[in-house]
Amino acid sequence: MEKTTDKPKVTCVLYGTLQHRGRLLKQIAALQAEGVECDLIYGDRGELPLDKSEFNFPIKVIPTPAEGHPLSLFIRQIRFCFKASKLIAKSDATHALCFSLTTALAGVLAKRKRRGLKAIFDSNELHIESFLNPVKKLLWGLVQKYCVPRCDVIMHAEGNRLEYFKKHHDAGKGTHFLLENFPYSIPRDSLRRSPKSHQFECCTLG
């Protein structure tokens, strides 16, 4: 029986290094500010030690090392998506927010088991175009081709990328949403006093 809930609950899915994902962290913070419960399924590359106490949302870690042959890494990433999809399907999440192409499959597979689940693919970069290795481009191209028509929403971080993606990867058939990255707001006086002391990071809300 499919689980239901009165309030939305978002399970985010990330493969990478959490401390470097300002866009995703700001999305979670914005959702929490609106009273939406969030948790994270994290494919940890092992680049930085993770201290869960630094984050105010539950994190389920699935170690997914980045070392080794590219084909082995691809298989490892696909295996992570299958594991994450099972966790999402068993949870009471209403939405799966999959950050980047490496996790989109997790939401799509979970949606097959729970049709009421909404799968959101945050395509913040043009992933296929960024791959130089033709085999890697082919493999992830197949994954993207499978996932795109099965996602409920595809998010983009920049307007030109959105239009390019619709033209070359979706033919304008899906539901697309623009959520731009903006730098953190720094008071003008503070910036004038010490312009070199601030690092501008990307986030989803101005």
SERO-4910 file (N, C-alpha, C, O; in steps of 0.05 Angstrom, whole numbers):
BEGIN
 pado doro    nc1    nc2    nc3   cac1   cac2   cac3    cc1    cc2    cc3    oc1    oc2    oc3
  Met    A     17    -24      0      0      0      0     17     25      0     37     26     15
  Glu    A     10     44    -16     26     68    -19     22     86      5      0     91     14
  Lys    A     44     97     16     43    114     39     34    142     31     41    152     10
  Thr    A     18    154     49      9    181     44     15    199     68     19    189     90
  Thr    A     15    225     64     20    243     85      7    270     78      5    277     55
  Asp    A     -3    284     99    -17    309     94      3    331     87     -4    349     71
  Lys    A     27    330     98     47    351     93     68    340     73     75    316     73
  Pro    A     79    358     56    100    349     38    125    342     54    132    355     74
  Lys    A    139    323     44    165    315     56    184    310     32    177    294     14
  Val    A    207    323     32    225    321     10    250    305     18    263    311     38
  Thr    A    255    284      3    280    269      6    299    278    -17    293    274    -40
  Cys    A    321    290     -9    341    299    -29    361    276    -33    367    261    -15
  Val    A    371    275    -57    391    254    -64    415    268    -76    413    283    -96
  Leu    A    438    262    -65    463    275    -74    485    255    -76    489    238    -59
  Tyr    A    500    256    -98    526    242   -101    547    264   -104    545    280   -122
  Gly    A    567    264    -86    587    285    -88    599    290    -60    604    272    -45
  Thr    A    603    316    -55    613    325    -29    594    346    -18    592    368    -29
  Leu    A    580    339      3    558    355     13    567    384     20    552    403     14
  Gln    A    590    386     32    599    412     41    603    432     17    604    456     21
  His    A    606    421     -7    610    438    -31    584    445    -46    585    459    -66
  Arg    A    562    434    -37    537    437    -52    519    459    -41    498    454    -29
  Gly    A    529    484    -44    514    507    -34    486    509    -45    468    517    -31
  Arg    A    483    503    -70    456    504    -83    436    486    -69    414    494    -62
  Leu    A    444    461    -64    427    442    -51    421    450    -22    399    449    -13
  Leu    A    442    459     -8    439    466     20    420    490     23    404    492     42
  Lys    A    421    509      4    403    532      5    374    523     -2    355    534      9
  Gln    A    371    504    -20    345    494    -26    332    481     -1    309    486      5
  Ile    A    348    465     13    338    452     37    330    473     58    309    471     70
  Ala    A    347    493     61    342    514     81    316    529     74    300    536     91
  Ala    A    312    535     48    288    549     39    263    532     44    243    543     53
  Leu    A    265    506     39    242    489     43    236    487     73    212    487     81
  Gln    A    257    484     89    252    482    118    240    508    129    223    507    147
  Ala    A    247    531    118    236    556    127    206    557    121    191    572    134
  Glu    A    196    541    102    168    540     96    154    517    110    131    511    104
  Gly    A    168    504    128    157    483    144    157    456    131    143    437    140
  Val    A    173    452    109    175    427     95    197    410    108    219    419    111
  Glu    A    190    385    115    210    367    126    228    356    104    219    348     83
  Cys    A    254    356    109    274    347     89    293    328    102    300    329    125
  Asp    A    302    309     86    324    292     93    341    287     68    334    296     47
  Leu    A    363    273     72    382    270     50    393    242     49    400    230     69
  Ile    A    393    231     24    407    206     19    433    214      4    432    226    -17
  Tyr    A    455    208     16    481    219      8    500    198     -2    509    181     14
  Gly    A    507    199    -28    528    182    -39    555    196    -34    563    213    -49
  Asp    A    568    188    -13    592    201     -3    616    192    -19    623    169    -19
  Arg    A    629    211    -33    653    205    -48    677    200    -30    697    188    -39
  Gly    A    676    208     -5    698    204     13    719    225     12    741    221     22
  Glu    A    713    248      0    733    269     -3    737    285     23    760    293     29
  Leu    A    716    289     38    717    304     63    702    288     85    682    276     79
  Pro    A    713    288    109    698    275    131    671    289    135    669    313    133
  Leu    A    650    273    140    624    284    144    617    284    173    617    263    186
  Asp    A    610    308    184    601    311    211    571    317    210    563    340    204
  Lys    A    554    297    215    525    300    212    515    322    231    494    334    225
  Ser    A    529    327    253    519    347    272    520    375    261    508    393    272
  Glu    A    534    379    239    536    406    226    511    412    210    507    435    201
  Phe    A    493    392    206    470    396    189    445    391    205    444    373    222
  Asn    A    424    406    199    399    404    215    378    387    201    354    393    203
  Phe    A    386    367    186    368    348    174    380    320    174    405    318    174
  Pro    A    364    300    174    374    272    175    389    266    149    381    274    128
  Ile    A    411    251    152    427    243    129    432    213    131    442    202    151
  Lys    A    425    199    109    431    171    106    454    169     86    452    176     63
  Val    A    477    158     96    501    157     80    504    130     66    501    109     78
  Ile    A    509    131     40    516    107     24    544    112     13    546    126     -7
  Pro    A    565    100     24    592    105     14    594     98    -16    587     75    -24
  Thr    A    603    117    -32    605    112    -61    632    125    -70    631    147    -82
  Pro    A    654    111    -65    681    123    -71    684    130   -101    672    117   -118
  Ala    A    699    151   -106    703    161   -133    728    150   -146    733    155   -170
  Glu    A    744    134   -131    768    124   -143    763    101   -162    742     88   -160
  Gly    A    783     95   -179    781     72   -196    775     79   -225    773    102   -233
  His    A    772     58   -241    767     61   -270    740     75   -274    721     69   -259
  Pro    A    738     92   -294    713    107   -299    688     88   -302    667     95   -293
  Leu    A    692     65   -315    670     46   -318    661     35   -291    637     32   -286
  Ser    A    681     29   -274    674     20   -247    659     41   -231    641     35   -216
  Leu    A    667     66   -234    654     88   -221    625     91   -231    607     95   -215
  Phe    A    621     88   -257    594     90   -268    576     69   -256    553     74   -248
  Ile    A    586     44   -255    571     22   -243    565     28   -214    543     22   -204
  Arg    A    584     39   -200    581     45   -171    559     67   -168    543     65   -149
  Gln    A    559     86   -185    539    108   -184    511     97   -190    492    105   -177
  Ile    A    509     79   -209    483     67   -216    473     50   -192    450     51   -186
  Arg    A    492     36   -180    485     19   -157    475     37   -134    456     30   -120
  Phe    A    488     60   -131    479     79   -110    450     88   -116    434     90    -97
  Cys    A    444     94   -141    416    102   -148    396     80   -141    374     87   -132
  Phe    A    403     55   -146    384     33   -140    380     32   -109    358     28   -100
  Lys    A    402     34    -94    399     33    -65    383     57    -55    365     54    -38
  Ala    A    388     81    -66    374    104    -57    344    102    -64    327    110    -49
  Ser    A    338     91    -87    310     88    -96    294     70    -77    271     76    -71
  Lys    A    307     50    -67    293     32    -48    287     46    -22    266     43    -10
  Leu    A    306     63    -12    302     78     12    279     98      8    263    102     26
  Ile    A    279    111    -15    258    131    -20    230    117    -21    211    127    -10
  Ala    A    229     95    -35    204     81    -39    192     71    -12    168     70     -9
  Lys    A    210     64      7    201     54     33    194     77     52    182     73     73
  Ser    A    202    101     45    198    124     63    170    137     59    155    127     43
  Asp    A    165    158     74    140    173     71    144    199     55    128    217     57
  Ala    A    166    200     40    171    224     24    150    228      3    140    209     -9
  Thr    A    143    253     -2    124    259    -23    139    268    -49    128    266    -71
  His    A    164    278    -45    180    287    -67    208    277    -64    219    276    -42
  Ala    A    220    270    -87    249    263    -88    263    284   -104    258    287   -128
  Leu    A    280    299    -91    295    321   -105    323    310   -111    340    308    -93
  Cys    A    328    304   -136    353    291   -145    371    312   -156    366    324   -177
  Phe    A    394    315   -143    413    336   -150    433    325   -171    450    308   -165
  Ser    A    430    335   -195    447    328   -218    440    301   -230    425    285   -219
  Leu    A    451    297   -254    444    273   -269    452    247   -255    440    227   -259
  Thr    A    473    248   -239    483    224   -226    463    213   -206    467    190   -197
  Thr    A    442    228   -199    423    217   -180    394    216   -191    376    206   -178
  Ala    A    390    226   -215    363    227   -226    350    200   -227    326    197   -223
  Leu    A    366    179   -233    355    152   -235    342    143   -208    323    127   -208
  Ala    A    353    153   -186    342    145   -160    313    153   -157    296    137   -148
  Gly    A    307    177   -164    279    187   -163    261    173   -182    238    167   -175
  Val    A    270    168   -206    254    155   -227    248    126   -219    225    117   -222
  Leu    A    267    112   -208    263     84   -200    244     83   -176    227     65   -174
  Ala    A    247    102   -157    229    103   -134    200    108   -143    181     98   -132
  Lys    A    198    125   -163    171    133   -173    157    108   -186    133    106   -185
  Arg    A    173     90   -197    161     66   -208    147     49   -187    127     36   -192
  Lys    A    158     50   -162    147     34   -140    125     50   -126    107     37   -114
  Arg    A    127     76   -126    106     93   -113     98    114   -133    111    135   -135
  Arg    A     76    109   -147     68    127   -169     60    155   -159     60    174   -175
  Gly    A     52    158   -134     45    184   -124     69    202   -118     66    226   -114
  Leu    A     93    190   -117    117    205   -112    123    224   -135    120    216   -158
  Lys    A    132    248   -129    140    267   -149    171    267   -151    185    271   -131
  Ala    A    181    262   -175    210    262   -180    219    288   -192    209    296   -214
  Ile    A    237    302   -178    247    327   -188    277    324   -194    292    315   -177
  Phe    A    284    331   -218    312    328   -228    324    356   -230    316    372   -247
  Asp    A    343    362   -212    356    388   -212    380    386   -231    402    379   -223
  Ser    A    375    393   -256    396    393   -276    411    420   -276    408    436   -295
  Asn    A    426    425   -255    438    451   -252    461    457   -271    469    479   -275
  Glu    A    470    436   -285    490    438   -306    481    422   -330    464    405   -328
  Leu    A    493    428   -353    489    412   -377    508    389   -376    531    391   -386
  His    A    500    367   -363    518    346   -357    530    332   -381    554    328   -383
  Ile    A    513    325   -400    523    310   -423    543    326   -439    564    315   -448
  Glu    A    538    352   -441    557    369   -456    584    373   -442    604    380   -455
  Ser    A    584    368   -416    609    372   -401    628    347   -402    651    349   -395
  Phe    A    618    325   -412    634    300   -413    651    300   -438    641    304   -461
  Leu    A    677    296   -435    696    294   -457    699    265   -467    701    260   -491
  Asn    A    698    246   -449    700    218   -456    675    209   -471    653    211   -460
  Pro    A    678    199   -495    655    191   -511    639    168   -499    614    168   -501
  Val    A    652    150   -485    638    127   -472    621    138   -449    598    130   -445
  Lys    A    633    155   -433    619    167   -410    595    183   -420    574    182   -408
  Lys    A    599    198   -442    577    214   -453    555    196   -463    531    202   -459
  Leu    A    562    173   -475    542    155   -485    526    142   -462    501    141   -463
  Leu    A    540    133   -441    527    119   -419    508    138   -404    485    131   -398
  Trp    A    518    162   -397    501    180   -383    480    192   -401    459    201   -391
  Gly    A    485    193   -427    464    202   -446    441    182   -445    418    191   -447
  Leu    A    446    157   -443    425    137   -442    409    140   -416    385    137   -415
  Val    A    424    145   -394    410    149   -368    392    173   -369    369    173   -360
  Gln    A    403    195   -380    387    219   -382    362    216   -400    340    225   -393
  Lys    A    366    202   -422    344    197   -441    322    181   -427    298    185   -432
  Tyr    A    330    162   -410    310    146   -395    296    163   -374    272    160   -370
  Cys    A    311    179   -360    300    193   -337    283    217   -344    262    222   -331
  Val    A    291    233   -363    277    258   -369    247    256   -372    233    271   -359
  Pro    A    237    238   -389    208    237   -393    193    226   -369    169    227   -367
  Arg    A    208    215   -349    195    203   -326    197    221   -301    186    214   -280
  Cys    A    209    244   -304    211    264   -282    186    282   -283    176    289   -305
  Asp    A    177    290   -260    154    308   -259    163    337   -264    148    352   -277
  Val    A    186    344   -255    197    371   -259    227    369   -264    240    353   -251
  Ile    A    237    386   -282    266    388   -286    273    417   -280    263    436   -293
  Met    A    291    421   -261    300    448   -253    326    455   -266    343    438   -272
  His    A    329    481   -271    354    491   -283    363    516   -268    347    530   -256
  Ala    A    389    520   -269    401    543   -254    405    568   -272    413    589   -261
  Glu    A    400    566   -298    405    588   -315    387    586   -340    382    565   -350
  Gly    A    377    609   -348    357    610   -370    366    598   -396    351    584   -409
  Asn    A    390    604   -405    400    594   -430    404    564   -430    398    550   -449
  Arg    A    412    553   -406    415    524   -404    387    511   -405    384    490   -417
  Leu    A    368    524   -393    341    513   -394    331    510   -423    321    489   -431
  Glu    A    334    532   -438    325    531   -466    340    512   -483    329    498   -500
  Tyr    A    367    510   -478    383    490   -493    374    462   -486    371    445   -504
  Phe    A    369    457   -460    361    430   -452    335    422   -465    331    400   -475
  Lys    A    316    441   -464    290    435   -476    292    429   -506    278    412   -517
  Lys    A    310    444   -519    313    440   -548    327    414   -556    318    401   -574
  His    A    347    407   -541    364    384   -548    358    359   -533    365    337   -543
  His    A    345    361   -510    341    337   -494    313    331   -486    307    309   -476
  Asp    A    295    350   -491    267    345   -483    246    354   -503    223    349   -499
  Ala    A    254    369   -523    236    378   -544    212    393   -533    191    394   -545
  Gly    A    216    406   -509    195    422   -498    171    408   -487    150    420   -483
  Lys    A    174    381   -483    151    365   -474    147    365   -444    124    362   -434
  Gly    A    168    368   -429    167    365   -400    160    391   -386    157    412   -398
  Thr    A    159    389   -359    155    412   -342    182    421   -332    196    407   -317
  His    A    189    446   -339    215    457   -332    212    481   -313    192    495   -315
  Phe    A    231    484   -296    229    505   -276    257    519   -273    277    505   -271
  Leu    A    257    545   -273    282    560   -271    286    569   -242    270    583   -231
  Leu    A    308    559   -229    315    568   -202    344    576   -203    362    560   -202
  Glu    A    348    602   -206    375    612   -212    392    613   -187    382    613   -164
  Asn    A    418    613   -191    437    616   -169    444    645   -166    449    660   -185
  Phe    A    444    654   -141    451    682   -135    471    682   -112    471    664    -96
  Pro    A    489    702   -112    508    703    -89    494    711    -64    473    723    -64
  Tyr    A    506    703    -41    496    712    -16    495    742    -15    513    755    -26
  Ser    A    476    754     -1    474    783      2    493    791     24    493    782     46
  Ile    A    511    810     16    531    821     35    526    851     37    525    865     17
  Pro    A    522    862     62    518    891     65    539    907     51    563    900     53
  Arg    A    530    928     38    549    945     22    572    956     40    595    956     31
  Asp    A    565    965     64    586    976     81    607    955     89    631    961     90
  Ser    A    597    931     94    616    909    101    634    902     78    658    897     81
  Leu    A    622    902     54    638    896     30    659    917     25    681    911     16
  Arg    A    652    942     29    670    964     24    694    963     44    716    969     36
  Arg    A    689    955     69    710    955     89    731    933     83    755    937     86
  Ser    A    721    910     75    740    887     71    731    871     47    720    849     51
  Pro    A    735    881     23    725    866     -1    737    839     -5    725    822    -18
  Lys    A    761    834      5    775    809      0    768    788     21    776    765     18
  Ser    A    753    796     41    748    777     63    723    760     58    716    743     74
  His    A    708    766     36    683    752     31    686    734      7    697    742    -14
  Gln    A    676    710      9    675    691    -13    646    689    -22    629    684     -6
  Phe    A    642    693    -48    615    691    -58    609    663    -66    623    650    -81
  Glu    A    588    652    -54    579    625    -60    553    626    -74    537    645    -71
  Cys    A    547    605    -89    522    604   -103    500    593    -85    505    575    -69
  Cys    A    476    603    -89    453    593    -74    429    596    -92    430    606   -114
  Thr    A    406    586    -82    382    586    -99    364    610    -95    347    615   -112
  Leu    A    368    625    -73    351    647    -68    368    672    -64    389    671    -52
  Gly    A    359    695    -74    373    720    -70    371    730    -42    382    751    -35
***
